[in-house]
């Protein structure tokens, strides 16, 4: 990864409906079973925290989190492949955690594919702990299913 990309003057802002095409493009480039554009619109309409990372009007990451009754649930966190591995995911995750704190949440939950060791390692380093496993939660290749690890982080 280019050092220049890792030092971009990126900004975080709320996602807008006009961003959904770009968000969907990133989703499709990262996930074998991507969310539909309709799901992203539904998250906006539900009033979830829906943030994007952009540089010079180029969207390269997004995070979606729902919050209620002192708990938040990170629903999706994704960084464009050419921006991965240099700290943007960690930065956006910390931004979501700080947002959860501002909302007076006590705990943040998320699910991660059991095979996604890179994401699991990031979450674990930031204080998330595995609390459960959801059997056959995610679709997988050849009509199979994959387990999800349920992680939680208590906020202080």
Secondary structure, DSSP 8 states (H G I E B T S, - for coil): --HHHHT---EEEE--GGGHHHHHHHHHHH-TT---HHHHHHHHHTT-EEEEEEETTEEEEEEEEEEETTEEEEEEEEE-GGGTTTTHHHHHHHHHHHHHHHTT-SEEEEEEETT-HHHHHHHHHTT-EEEEEEEEEEE-GGG-EEEEEEEEEE--
